């Protein structure tokens, strides 16, 4: 990851950009999993489920069949109970983080 300090409307923030090579390799693995070209291990299943659950699939250029397969994976058809729990916890954490970040970016909560 590369860290960049940015500013928007007088608010400074850190932007993190993935290494292009590492990103491309992960996207290729996710696509291979979505096409059933590689065996799905717990790590890859979790990654595929997170990509679907967070909506990242919309930014990766996956076709309809690949998105459908990621949805199936995220529903747990290929995941064990422990991995399903991690997906649920991580998704909840990401949703909460997004809400907090959006509040911070918009000036935070109103207070006295």
C-alpha positions as CSV (number, residue, x, y, z in Angstrom):
1,X,0.0,0.0,0.0
2,X,1.1,3.5,-0.8
3,X,0.0,6.3,1.6
4,X,-0.7,9.8,0.2
5,X,-1.8,12.8,2.2
6,X,-4.7,14.6,0.5
7,X,-6.9,17.5,1.2
8,X,-10.6,18.2,0.4
9,X,-12.4,21.3,1.5
10,X,-9.8,22.1,4.1
11,X,-10.0,18.5,5.5
12,X,-6.8,16.5,5.4
13,X,-6.9,12.8,5.1
14,X,-4.8,9.8,4.2
15,X,-5.5,8.0,1.0
16,X,-4.1,4.5,0.6
17,X,-3.4,3.0,-2.9
18,X,-2.6,-0.6,-3.4
19,X,0.5,-1.7,-5.2
20,X,-0.6,-2.2,-8.9
21,X,1.2,-5.6,-9.2
22,X,-0.2,-7.0,-6.0
23,X,-3.7,-5.6,-6.8
24,X,-3.6,-7.2,-10.3
25,X,-2.5,-10.6,-8.9
26,X,-5.4,-10.5,-6.3
27,X,-8.0,-9.6,-8.9
28,X,-6.7,-12.4,-11.1
29,X,-7.1,-14.9,-8.2
30,X,-10.6,-13.6,-7.5
31,X,-11.6,-13.9,-11.2
32,X,-10.1,-17.4,-11.3
33,X,-12.2,-18.4,-8.2
34,X,-15.3,-16.8,-9.8
35,X,-14.7,-18.9,-12.9
36,X,-14.0,-22.1,-10.9
37,X,-10.5,-22.3,-12.4
38,X,-8.8,-22.7,-9.0
39,X,-9.6,-24.6,-5.9
40,X,-11.2,-22.4,-3.3
41,X,-9.3,-22.4,0.0
42,X,-10.5,-20.6,3.1
43,X,-8.4,-17.5,2.4
44,X,-9.5,-17.2,-1.2
45,X,-13.1,-17.8,-0.2
46,X,-12.9,-15.1,2.4
47,X,-11.4,-12.7,-0.1
48,X,-14.1,-13.5,-2.7
49,X,-16.8,-13.1,-0.1
50,X,-15.4,-9.7,1.0
51,X,-15.2,-8.5,-2.5
52,X,-18.9,-9.3,-3.0
53,X,-20.1,-8.1,0.4
54,X,-18.3,-4.7,0.1
55,X,-19.4,-4.1,-3.5
56,X,-15.8,-4.1,-4.8
57,X,-16.9,-6.5,-7.5
58,X,-18.5,-3.5,-9.2
59,X,-15.1,-1.9,-9.6
60,X,-13.2,-4.9,-10.8
61,X,-14.8,-5.4,-14.2
62,X,-16.3,-8.8,-13.4
63,X,-19.0,-10.1,-15.7
64,X,-22.4,-11.2,-14.6
65,X,-21.5,-14.9,-14.1
66,X,-18.4,-14.0,-12.1
67,X,-20.5,-11.7,-9.8
68,X,-23.1,-14.4,-9.4
69,X,-20.4,-16.9,-8.4
70,X,-18.9,-14.4,-5.8
71,X,-22.4,-14.0,-4.4
72,X,-22.8,-17.8,-4.0
73,X,-19.4,-17.9,-2.3
74,X,-20.4,-15.1,0.0
75,X,-23.6,-16.8,1.0
76,X,-21.4,-19.6,2.4
77,X,-22.0,-22.4,-0.1
78,X,-18.2,-22.9,-0.2
79,X,-17.4,-21.5,3.2
80,X,-17.1,-23.2,6.6
81,X,-19.0,-21.8,9.6
82,X,-15.8,-20.1,10.9
83,X,-15.2,-18.3,7.7
84,X,-18.8,-17.3,7.4
85,X,-18.5,-15.7,10.9
86,X,-15.4,-13.9,9.9
87,X,-17.1,-12.5,6.7
88,X,-20.1,-11.3,8.8
89,X,-17.8,-9.7,11.4
90,X,-15.6,-8.1,8.8
91,X,-18.6,-6.8,6.8
92,X,-20.1,-5.3,10.0
93,X,-16.7,-3.7,10.8
94,X,-16.3,-2.3,7.3
95,X,-19.8,-0.9,7.4
96,X,-19.2,0.8,10.8
97,X,-15.9,2.1,9.6
98,X,-17.5,3.6,6.5
99,X,-20.2,5.3,8.6
100,X,-17.5,6.8,10.9
101,X,-15.4,7.9,8.0
102,X,-18.3,9.5,6.2
103,X,-19.2,11.3,9.4
104,X,-15.6,12.5,9.8
105,X,-15.5,13.6,6.2
106,X,-18.7,15.6,6.5
107,X,-17.5,17.4,9.7
108,X,-18.4,14.8,12.3
109,X,-21.3,14.8,14.6
110,X,-22.9,18.0,15.8
111,X,-22.2,18.7,19.3
112,X,-22.1,21.4,22.0
